[in-house]
């Protein structure tokens, strides 16, 4: 566990990244799933060159907060999952 004064370790950041991508896969709606994946990747790319430990800690805390929001949203969306798949998910034979 990191404190506000120390930056998270590489392993903690990678775990957060993987957790966000894993949560994205739980959305049954294609558009929401893809948006969540894209937003996660974009945010981590944007923050990869941060150098200040305080800024890194702040970005990490924001990421953990986003993970909690995504978990709640995935739970809600699972209750109201669409009956029909998106056109992007229909298999073509």
N, C-alpha and C positions, 0 to 999 in steps of 0.2 A: 504494500500500500504506500502511495506517495503522499508527501505532505505538500502544503502550498508552496514552501520554499524550495523544494527539490523537484527537478524535472523527472518525469516518468522514465523508466528504463525502456530500451528498445523492445524488449519482450512484452512489456505492458502495452506499448503503442500497437504492436502487431496483434496482440490479443484483442484490443479494442477494435482494430480494423477488421479482423476476421469475424468478430461478434456482430458488427454492424452488417457485414455482408451476409452472414448467416441469418440474421433477422430479416433482411431483405427477401431472402428466398421463401420466407413464411407467408408473404403476402400472396393471396390467390389471384389478385388483379394484376395483370401483366404491366399495365402502365405504372401503377404504384410500385411494384417490384423493381422495374427498370429505373424509375426515378430515384428510388432509395439507393440502389447500387451506384448509379451515376453520381448522385450527390455525395455519397461516401467517398468514392474514388477522387472526385474533384476536390473535396475538402482536404483530404490527406495530401494530395499533390500540392495544393496551395500552401499547406503548412510544413512541407518537408524541409524547407530551408530555414526554419526558425532557429535562432541561436540563443536567445535570451531565455534562461531557465524559467523566469516568471511568465513570459509569454507562452512558452511550451506548456507549462503547467496549466495556464488558463485555457489554452486550446484543448488540452487533454480533458480537463474538467468539462468543457463544453461538449466534447465528443461523448463523454460518459453520460451527460445529461440527454443528448440526442439519442443515445442507445436506450435509455429508459423510456423516452417518448415513443421510439419505434416499437419497443416491446409492447407498450400499452396499445398502440395503434394496430399492431398485428393481431393482438387478442380481440380487439373490437371488430376489425375487418373479418376475422375468421367466423364471427357470429353472423355476419351478413354477407357471406361470400356469394358472388354472382353465380347463377346457375349455368350461364353460357360462357364458354371460353372466349377470349379475345381472338380476333382474326389472326393475330400473330402467333397464337398457340395451336391453331388447328393444323393437324397433320395433312399434308397433301400426298396423295398416292399416285 
